[in-house]
C-alpha cells in the first residue's frame, strides 16, 4: 500500500472512531508529498449565516451529542453550506500544497481540524437553476453528486418566537424520511437555509427534526466579504446521489472493506455508528 497523506489521515480518523477516542496524533519522522489542491471561486462575496449544528451520531447513545459551527454563505447566484472547520482544513491543504513535503507537524494540524468536523459536506446551490452540488468524503475518497433542489411543501403555522431579535414563524415538512420543523424570518427575505432546505417566505434561522437527531440554530449573521469556492481536485469522483448514499451506508456497516493493503477485510474493525440526515431505502 502506497503511504499518502490522505491515507494516513483517513486511517487515523477511522481508528479514532472505532475505539471512541477524541483525537489521535502522528509521531515520528514522516516526510510525505502533500496532496494536490485546486478550487474554483464561484462568488466574490457573501452574506454569512452561522449555525450551531448539533447531531446524534450514534442512535444507541443518544445522550452523546456532537456539535460544530456551520455557515451558510449566500451570494448573488450561488450559496454554500458547510462546516467552518472544512473551510479551515481547506485553507491548510492549500497552504501545504505549495511545500515540497509535509511531516507529522502538518499532518497533525490537518487531523486536529478533520477530527472535529461535524457537518462533513459542502452543499453548493445554483440559485438560478435550482441545482445542488454536494461534495463529501468516504474514508479517503472524495465524491461529488448533483441533484435538483427539493420542492418542499411546507405547512405554515401560526406559532411565533424570537431568534437573535428576529421574529420567526414556524413551518413543518416531511423530507427524505424525517419530519422537520423550521423557524423562518420574513425580515430577511431569502428563501433558503441549512443543508438543502428552503422554499419558505424568509431565511430559516432554526431547523430540527422531530426526533431531535439534527438541530441547526443561528448564532450570528454578517456581511463580511468571504469568497464562495468549490473544490475542483482531479481525484474527485462524480457519481449519482443514490450511489453516494449507498457507499456511505456500506462504509459505516463494513469499514474494513474500504481499507487498502494487507489489513483489508480485517474482522477486528467494527461497524461505525450510522445516523444519516436523509433516510433512504435502497
matplotlib code that plots the C-alpha trace (Angstrom):
import matplotlib.pyplot as plt

x = [0.0, 1.4, 1.5, 0.0, -1.2, -4.9, -4.4, -2.8, -5.5, -8.3, -6.8, -6.2, -9.7, -11.1, -9.0, -10.3, -13.9, -13.6, -12.1, -14.0, -11.2, -11.5, -8.3, -5.3, -1.9, 1.0, 4.6, 7.9, 9.9, 7.4, 8.0, 5.3, 4.3, 1.4, -2.0, -2.8, -5.2, -7.5, -10.5, -12.7, -14.0, -17.7, -18.7, -16.6, -18.5, -21.4, -23.9, -22.9, -25.3, -23.7, -25.5, -24.6, -25.1, -25.9, -26.5, -26.7, -24.0, -24.9, -28.6, -27.6, -26.0, -28.4, -27.2, -23.8, -24.4, -21.7, -21.6, -19.9, -20.2, -21.5, -22.0, -24.4, -22.7, -25.3, -24.1, -25.9, -26.0, -24.8, -24.9, -22.8, -23.5, -20.5, -18.7, -16.4, -13.6, -13.9, -13.0, -10.1, -8.9, -9.1, -7.0, -4.3, -4.4, -3.9, -1.0, 0.7, 0.2, 3.0, 5.5, 7.9, 7.0, 5.0, 5.7, 3.9, 3.5, 1.4, -0.4, -1.4, -2.7, -4.9, -6.0, -7.0, -9.3, -10.7, -11.4, -13.7, -15.7, -19.4, -21.1, -18.9, -20.4, -20.1, -23.6, -23.4, -26.7, -27.0, -29.8, -30.9, -31.0, -32.1, -29.2, -27.4, -23.9, -22.8, -19.1, -18.1, -15.6, -16.0, -12.9, -10.1, -12.0, -13.7, -17.1, -19.4, -23.0, -25.6, -29.3, -32.3, -33.2, -36.1, -39.5, -40.6, -44.3, -44.2, -47.1, -47.1, -48.2, -49.2, -46.6, -44.1, -41.0, -37.7, -34.2, -31.4, -34.1, -35.8, -39.4, -39.7, -42.6, -43.0, -43.3, -43.2, -42.4, -41.7, -38.5, -36.4, -37.7, -37.8, -40.3, -38.7, -39.6, -38.3, -38.4, -38.0, -38.0, -39.7, -37.4, -34.7, -36.5, -34.0, -35.8, -33.0, -31.5, -29.2, -28.3, -30.8, -33.7, -35.5, -38.7, -40.1, -41.0, -37.8, -34.5, -34.5, -32.9, -33.6, -34.2, -34.5, -36.2, -39.0, -36.7, -34.0, -31.3, -30.3, -30.5, -29.4, -29.7, -28.5, -25.8, -24.6, -25.1, -22.8, -21.9, -18.2, -16.6, -16.0, -15.5, -17.6, -15.4, -15.8, -13.1, -12.0, -9.4, -8.6, -9.4, -13.0, -15.3, -18.6, -21.4, -25.2, -26.7, -28.1, -24.7, -23.1, -25.6, -25.2, -21.4, -21.7, -24.0, -21.7, -18.7, -20.3, -21.6, -18.3, -15.5, -12.9, -13.7, -12.5, -9.1, -6.4, -3.4, -2.9, -5.4, -8.3, -11.1, -9.8, -12.7, -11.4, -12.7, -16.2, -19.1, -19.4, -22.4, -24.7, -27.4, -27.8, -29.6, -31.6, -33.2, -33.2, -34.4, -32.5]
y = [0.0, 3.4, 5.6, 9.0, 12.0, 11.2, 7.5, 8.4, 11.0, 8.6, 5.6, 7.8, 9.1, 5.6, 4.4, 7.3, 6.5, 2.8, 2.9, 6.0, 8.4, 12.1, 12.6, 10.8, 12.3, 11.1, 11.0, 10.1, 11.5, 11.4, 13.0, 12.8, 14.6, 16.9, 16.4, 18.4, 21.3, 23.0, 25.2, 27.4, 30.7, 31.0, 34.1, 37.0, 37.9, 36.6, 37.2, 34.7, 32.9, 31.0, 28.0, 25.9, 22.4, 19.5, 15.9, 12.4, 10.3, 7.1, 6.1, 3.7, 6.5, 9.4, 11.3, 11.9, 14.8, 16.2, 19.9, 22.1, 25.6, 25.7, 28.6, 29.4, 31.7, 33.4, 35.1, 36.6, 33.4, 30.7, 29.7, 27.3, 25.4, 23.8, 23.3, 26.1, 23.5, 22.3, 25.9, 25.9, 22.5, 23.5, 26.6, 24.4, 22.0, 24.9, 26.2, 22.8, 22.0, 24.6, 22.7, 20.1, 17.7, 17.7, 15.9, 14.9, 18.6, 19.4, 16.1, 16.7, 20.1, 18.6, 15.8, 18.4, 20.0, 16.9, 15.1, 17.9, 18.4, 17.9, 18.5, 16.7, 18.0, 21.0, 21.9, 24.3, 25.7, 27.2, 29.6, 30.4, 26.9, 25.2, 22.7, 21.4, 20.1, 18.1, 17.3, 14.9, 12.2, 8.5, 7.2, 8.6, 9.1, 12.4, 12.4, 14.8, 14.5, 16.8, 16.9, 19.1, 21.5, 19.8, 21.3, 21.3, 21.6, 23.3, 23.7, 27.2, 27.5, 30.4, 29.8, 32.7, 33.4, 35.4, 34.3, 36.9, 39.6, 38.5, 37.5, 34.0, 31.8, 28.0, 25.7, 21.9, 19.5, 15.8, 15.3, 12.2, 10.1, 12.7, 15.3, 18.7, 21.9, 25.2, 28.7, 31.4, 35.2, 37.3, 40.2, 38.6, 37.7, 35.0, 31.7, 29.2, 27.8, 25.0, 21.9, 21.7, 23.4, 26.4, 27.5, 29.5, 33.2, 34.1, 32.8, 29.7, 30.6, 27.3, 23.8, 20.4, 17.1, 15.9, 13.2, 15.9, 14.0, 17.1, 20.7, 23.9, 27.2, 30.6, 32.2, 35.0, 36.9, 39.2, 40.7, 40.1, 39.7, 36.0, 34.1, 31.1, 28.4, 24.9, 22.2, 21.0, 18.4, 16.0, 13.0, 13.9, 11.1, 12.2, 9.8, 9.8, 10.8, 7.2, 5.6, 8.0, 7.3, 3.6, 3.9, 6.0, 3.3, 0.5, 2.2, 2.5, -1.1, -2.6, -0.1, -2.9, -3.3, 0.2, -0.4, -0.9, -3.2, -6.3, -5.3, -5.2, -7.4, -7.3, -8.6, -6.7, -3.5, -3.0, -1.2, 2.5, 4.4, 5.5, 8.1, 9.8, 13.2, 11.6, 8.2, 6.4, 2.9, 1.0]
z = [0.0, -1.0, 2.0, 1.2, 3.3, 2.7, 3.6, 6.9, 7.7, 6.8, 8.7, 11.8, 11.8, 11.3, 14.2, 16.3, 15.5, 16.1, 19.6, 20.6, 21.4, 20.8, 18.7, 17.6, 16.6, 14.5, 15.8, 14.2, 11.3, 8.5, 5.1, 2.5, -0.7, 0.1, -1.6, -4.7, -4.1, -6.6, -6.1, -8.2, -6.9, -7.8, -5.8, -4.7, -1.5, 0.5, 3.3, 6.1, 8.4, 11.2, 12.7, 15.7, 14.5, 16.9, 15.9, 17.4, 15.8, 17.5, 18.0, 20.7, 22.6, 22.1, 25.1, 23.4, 21.0, 18.8, 17.9, 15.4, 13.8, 10.3, 7.8, 5.1, 2.6, 0.3, -2.8, -5.8, -7.9, -5.5, -1.9, 0.0, 3.3, 5.1, 8.3, 9.4, 10.0, 6.4, 5.3, 7.8, 6.7, 3.0, 3.9, 5.4, 2.5, 0.1, 2.1, 2.4, -1.3, -2.1, 0.1, -1.2, 1.6, 4.8, 8.1, 11.3, 12.3, 9.3, 9.3, 13.0, 12.1, 9.5, 11.9, 14.5, 12.1, 10.4, 13.7, 14.9, 11.7, 12.4, 9.1, 6.6, 3.4, 1.1, -0.2, -3.1, -4.6, -8.1, -7.0, -10.6, -12.0, -8.8, -8.9, -5.8, -5.8, -2.8, -2.1, 0.6, 1.6, 2.4, 4.1, 1.9, -1.3, -2.4, -4.1, -5.8, -6.9, -8.4, -7.6, -8.1, -5.3, -3.4, -3.9, -0.2, 0.5, 3.9, 6.2, 7.6, 11.2, 13.5, 16.2, 16.7, 18.7, 18.5, 17.5, 17.6, 17.9, 14.7, 14.8, 13.4, 12.3, 12.4, 9.4, 9.1, 6.3, 5.7, 3.7, 3.0, 5.8, 8.6, 9.9, 10.0, 11.9, 10.7, 12.2, 9.5, 9.5, 6.8, 8.0, 5.9, 2.6, 1.5, 0.8, 1.8, 5.0, 6.3, 4.1, 1.2, 3.0, 1.7, -0.2, 2.7, 2.7, 4.6, 5.9, 8.1, 11.4, 13.2, 11.8, 13.5, 13.1, 15.4, 16.9, 17.7, 15.9, 14.0, 15.1, 13.4, 15.3, 14.1, 16.3, 14.1, 10.8, 9.0, 5.6, 5.8, 2.4, 2.1, -1.2, -2.1, -3.6, -4.9, -4.6, -8.1, -7.3, -10.0, -7.8, -7.0, -8.2, -9.7, -9.1, -8.5, -5.2, -4.8, -5.3, -2.9, -0.2, -0.8, -0.5, 2.7, 4.3, 3.2, 4.7, 8.1, 8.0, 6.7, 7.1, 6.8, 3.1, 2.4, 3.9, 1.3, 1.7, 3.9, 6.6, 4.0, 5.4, 8.9, 11.0, 14.1, 12.5, 13.9, 12.2, 12.7, 14.0, 11.2, 11.5, 8.2, 7.8, 4.9, 5.4, 2.1, 1.5, -1.2]

ax = plt.figure().add_subplot(projection="3d")
ax.plot(x, y, z, "-o")
ax.set_aspect("equal")
plt.show()
